[in-house]
């Protein structure tokens, strides 16, 4: 897919103005890719424990 110069500028502007969201999306994508393509059984067990702990934190946080 070829992007026009205008679309490239629009993308750069969005990333500049939404840096936190862009970083969140990139990190989420990296995590999913690692889990799907590179993780071992030991990695998945460790990640499962981390996820369980994080779920407990989020459900206990009344925000």
C-alpha positions in Angstrom: 0.0 0.0 0.0 1.5 3.3 -1.1 0.8 6.3 1.0 0.4 9.8 -0.4 2.6 12.6 1.1 -0.5 14.0 2.7 -1.3 10.7 4.4 2.2 10.4 5.6 2.0 13.9 7.1 -1.3 13.1 8.7 0.1 9.9 10.2 3.1 11.7 11.6 0.9 14.4 13.1 -1.3 11.8 14.7 1.7 10.0 16.2 3.1 13.3 17.5 -0.2 14.4 19.1 -1.1 10.9 20.5 2.3 9.7 21.6 1.0 7.8 24.6 -1.6 6.0 22.6 0.8 5.1 19.8 3.3 3.7 22.4 0.5 1.7 24.0 -0.5 0.2 20.6 3.1 -0.6 19.7 3.8 -2.3 23.1 0.6 -4.3 22.9 1.4 -5.5 19.4 4.9 -6.5 20.5 3.5 -8.5 23.4 0.9 -10.3 21.2 3.5 -11.1 18.6 6.0 -12.5 21.1 3.2 -14.7 22.6 2.1 -16.0 19.2 5.5 -16.5 17.6 8.4 -16.8 20.0 7.2 -17.8 23.5 8.1 -21.1 25.1 5.9 -23.0 27.5 7.9 -21.6 30.4 7.4 -18.1 29.1 3.6 -18.7 28.8 3.5 -20.0 32.4 5.4 -16.9 33.7 3.2 -14.6 31.7 0.1 -16.3 32.9 1.2 -15.6 36.5 2.0 -12.0 35.7 -1.4 -11.5 34.1 -3.2 -13.0 37.0 -1.4 -10.7 39.4 -2.2 -7.7 37.2 -5.9 -8.7 37.0 -6.0 -8.7 40.8 -4.4 -5.3 41.0 -6.9 -3.8 38.5 -10.0 -5.4 40.1 -8.9 -4.1 43.5 -8.2 -0.6 42.3 -11.5 1.4 42.7 -10.2 4.4 40.6 
